[in-house]
Amino acid sequence: MISFRLSVTSFCLIFAICIGTQVSGTPNGAPVAACSTMTPEHGAGAQTTPSPYVTIPTIMEDESVRLTLMANSSGYSTFKGYLVMAFDNSLGDAAPPIGIFSETVEGTPVLTPGNYLDCLNGVKNAATHKDNTAKVIVNLLWIPPYGFMGDVVFKTTFVQNVASFWVKTLSDVVSISSPTTTTTTTPAPTSTTPVPTSTTPVPTSTTPVPTSTTPLTKGRSNSVGSMDWNYRVGLCRVFFHSIGINSFGTLGNWPIGQTYGTIYYSKYT
């Protein structure tokens, strides 16, 4: 009898632990197994009333999207868990999650610590809670795929407690109008064309200065330079007069005159 009671007690304890684990769910965030349905395995059905919680998307300057998860109805102020993904709105319910959730980006508002899941062959394309404490507001940052342009809708499952949760609450649709790009700096082109320089030499004159090649001769040449014979005779007379010879005619056949003339011509040469 005692053994039977112990067995029943052990069974009930194990059953209670199993049920308790299922009801409590996953306090450290949704598992990857929940990616396809976004439904918690809490042993209860999802709420069918409109969700008292909202997901508010705000497009940033770089086309990333800041998400704010919060209550939007009286009587509800906090929630304990969440699972959120982004979808291409043009593909309908069959669309896979797109983009990635970023843990931190410089220049963005403070983000709420969370866990990130790799859902349906993606990488960090889902965000979930890190603990099951009561949350008033959750801030997340989502980055669209590179080059993506189109309409995006966010679907969020909110968990108030183990028995009350709302699955795939839709956000407003946001339009990503330009792809997320990385800024680059292109240096200004520089010209490699050399500045033309003139190599034409300055022309120089090679025309020799004309010189007279006419030989000087003794006697009465008609002209030497610009002086005629009479002018030279006058010079001789002045010279002879200066040395005491007053009569030029006493020279006879002009030996002195011719000698002087030769000397004179030589000086002018």
C-alpha positions in Angstrom: 0.0 0.0 0.0 2.8 2.4 0.9 4.7 1.6 -2.3 1.5 2.3 -4.3 1.0 5.7 -2.7 4.7 6.6 -3.4 4.3 5.7 -7.0 1.1 7.8 -7.4 2.8 10.7 -5.6 5.9 10.5 -7.9 3.7 10.3 -11.0 1.7 13.3 -10.0 4.8 15.3 -9.2 6.4 14.5 -12.6 3.1 15.3 -14.4 2.9 18.7 -12.6 6.4 19.5 -13.5 5.8 18.7 -17.2 2.5 20.7 -17.3 4.1 23.6 -15.5 7.0 23.7 -18.0 4.5 23.7 -20.9 2.4 26.4 -19.4 5.3 28.6 -18.5 6.6 28.4 -22.0 10.1 29.8 -22.7 11.0 32.7 -20.5 14.2 33.3 -22.4 12.4 33.9 -25.7 10.6 32.0 -28.4 12.3 28.9 -29.8 13.2 28.5 -33.5 10.4 25.9 -33.7 7.9 28.8 -33.4 9.2 30.6 -36.5 6.7 29.1 -38.9 3.5 29.7 -36.9 4.6 32.4 -34.4 2.4 30.7 -31.9 3.5 29.9 -28.3 3.1 26.4 -27.0 1.4 27.4 -23.9 -1.4 24.8 -23.9 -4.0 27.5 -24.6 -5.4 29.0 -27.7 -4.6 32.5 -29.0 -6.9 35.4 -28.3 -9.4 36.3 -31.0 -10.2 39.8 -29.8 -8.3 42.7 -31.3 -4.8 43.0 -29.9 -4.3 45.6 -27.2 -0.7 45.9 -28.3 0.8 47.6 -31.3 4.0 47.6 -33.3 4.9 51.1 -34.5 7.4 51.3 -37.4 9.4 54.5 -38.0 11.6 54.8 -41.0 15.0 56.3 -40.3 17.1 58.4 -42.7 19.2 55.4 -43.8 15.9 53.4 -44.6 16.3 51.2 -41.5 13.2 50.9 -39.4 12.8 51.5 -35.7 10.1 49.4 -34.1 8.3 50.4 -30.9 6.3 47.6 -29.2 3.8 48.8 -26.6 0.3 48.7 -25.2 -2.4 50.7 -27.0 -5.5 50.0 -25.0 -6.9 50.7 -21.5 -6.5 47.9 -19.0 -3.3 46.8 -20.6 0.1 48.4 -19.7 2.7 45.6 -19.9 3.5 42.4 -21.7 6.0 39.7 -20.9 7.0 38.2 -24.3 7.0 38.9 -28.0 8.1 37.5 -31.3 8.4 39.8 -34.3 9.3 39.5 -38.0 9.2 41.6 -41.2 7.6 40.5 -44.4 7.4 41.7 -48.0 3.7 42.8 -48.1 3.4 42.0 -51.8 3.9 38.3 -51.3 1.0 37.7 -48.9 0.9 35.1 -46.1 3.4 32.8 -47.8 6.2 35.3 -47.6 9.3 34.3 -45.7 10.7 36.8 -43.1 13.2 39.3 -44.6 15.9 41.7 -43.4 17.8 41.5 -40.1 17.4 42.8 -36.6 20.4 44.8 -35.3 21.6 44.7 -31.8 23.0 48.2 -31.9 23.7 50.8 -34.5 25.6 54.1 -33.8 23.4 57.1 -33.8 20.1 55.2 -33.2 17.9 55.4 -30.0 18.7 53.0 -27.2 17.5 49.5 -28.1 15.9 47.0 -25.8 18.2 43.9 -25.2 16.6 40.8 -26.8 17.4 37.6 -28.5 17.6 37.1 -32.3 16.6 34.0 -34.2 17.7 32.6 -37.5 14.3 31.7 -38.9 13.6 29.7 -42.1 17.2 29.7 -43.4 17.6 33.4 -42.6 20.0 35.2 -40.3 18.7 37.3 -37.3 15.5 37.8 -39.2 13.3 37.5 -36.0 13.5 39.2 -32.6 12.2 37.8 -29.3 12.3 38.6 -25.6 15.3 37.9 -23.5 13.4 37.4 -20.2 9.8 37.3 -19.0 9.8 40.4 -16.9 7.0 42.9 -17.5 7.7 45.3 -20.3 6.1 48.6 -21.0 8.0 49.5 -24.3 10.4 47.6 -26.4 12.6 49.4 -29.0 14.1 47.3 -31.9 15.9 48.2 -35.1 15.3 46.4 -38.4 17.4 46.7 -41.5 16.0 45.8 -44.9 17.8 43.5 -47.3 20.4 45.3 -49.5 18.8 46.8 -52.6 15.2 46.1 -51.4 12.5 48.5 -52.4 8.9 47.9 -51.6 6.2 47.6 -48.9 7.0 45.9 -45.6 4.6 44.8 -42.8 5.7 43.6 -39.4 3.9 40.8 -37.6 4.2 40.5 -33.8 3.0 37.9 -31.3 2.5 39.5 -27.9 2.3 37.5 -24.7 0.6 39.0 -21.7 0.7 35.8 -19.7 0.7 32.1 -20.3 -3.1 32.1 -21.0 -3.4 35.4 -22.9 -1.5 36.1 -26.1 -2.2 37.6 -29.6 -0.6 36.0 -32.6 0.7 37.9 -35.7 -0.6 41.4 -34.8 -0.1 43.5 -37.9 1.7 46.8 -38.0 1.1 49.6 -40.5 2.7 49.0 -43.9 5.8 51.0 -44.5 7.5 51.7 -47.9 11.2 51.3 -48.4 11.8 53.8 -51.2 15.5 53.4 -51.7 18.0 50.7 -51.1 20.3 50.7 -48.0 23.7 51.8 -49.3 27.1 52.3 -48.0 28.6 55.8 -48.6 31.8 55.9 -50.6 34.2 58.6 -51.3 35.5 58.9 -54.9 38.6 61.0 -55.2 38.3 63.8 -57.8 40.0 62.9 -61.1 43.3 64.5 -61.7 44.7 65.3 -65.1 47.9 63.6 -66.2 48.2 65.6 -69.4 51.5 67.5 -69.2 51.4 71.2 -69.7 52.7 71.8 -73.2 56.0 73.7 -73.3 57.5 75.4 -76.4 60.8 73.8 -77.6 61.2 76.2 -80.5 64.7 77.8 -80.1 64.9 81.5 -80.3 66.1 82.3 -83.8 69.6 83.8 -83.9 71.0 85.7 -86.7 74.0 84.0 -88.4 74.5 86.7 -91.0 78.1 87.9 -90.5 78.8 91.5 -90.1 79.9 92.7 -93.4 83.6 93.8 -93.5 85.6 95.4 -96.2 88.1 93.2 -98.0 89.4 95.9 -100.2 93.3 96.0 -99.8 94.9 99.2 -99.0 97.6 100.3 -101.4 100.3 102.9 -101.4 100.1 105.9 -103.6 97.1 107.8 -104.8 94.2 105.4 -104.4 90.9 107.0 -105.2 89.4 106.2 -101.7 90.3 104.5 -98.5 87.3 104.2 -96.1 85.3 107.5 -96.6 88.4 109.7 -97.1 89.4 110.9 -100.6 92.9 111.8 -101.7 92.6 115.5 -101.2 91.5 115.1 -97.6 94.5 112.9 -96.9 96.8 115.4 -98.5 95.4 118.1 -96.3 96.1 116.0 -93.3 99.7 115.5 -94.4 100.2 119.2 -94.8 99.0 119.8 -91.3 101.4 117.2 -90.0 104.4 118.5 -91.9 103.6 122.0 -90.8 103.6 120.9 -87.2 107.1 119.5 -87.6 108.5 122.6 -89.3 108.0 121.7 -93.0 105.9 124.5 -94.4 106.2 123.6 -98.1 104.6 120.4 -99.0 106.0 120.7 -102.5 109.6 120.2 -101.3 108.9 116.5 -101.0 109.5 116.0 -104.6 108.1 112.7 -105.8 106.2 112.4 -102.5 108.6 110.0 -100.9 107.8 111.4 -97.5 104.2 111.9 -98.4 104.0 108.4 -99.7 105.8 107.0 -96.6 103.4 109.0 -94.4 100.6 108.0 -96.5 101.5 104.4 -96.1 101.8 104.8 -92.3 98.6 106.7 -92.3 96.8 104.1 -94.2 98.2 101.5 -91.8 96.8 103.4 -88.8 93.4 103.5 -90.4 93.5 99.8 -91.2 
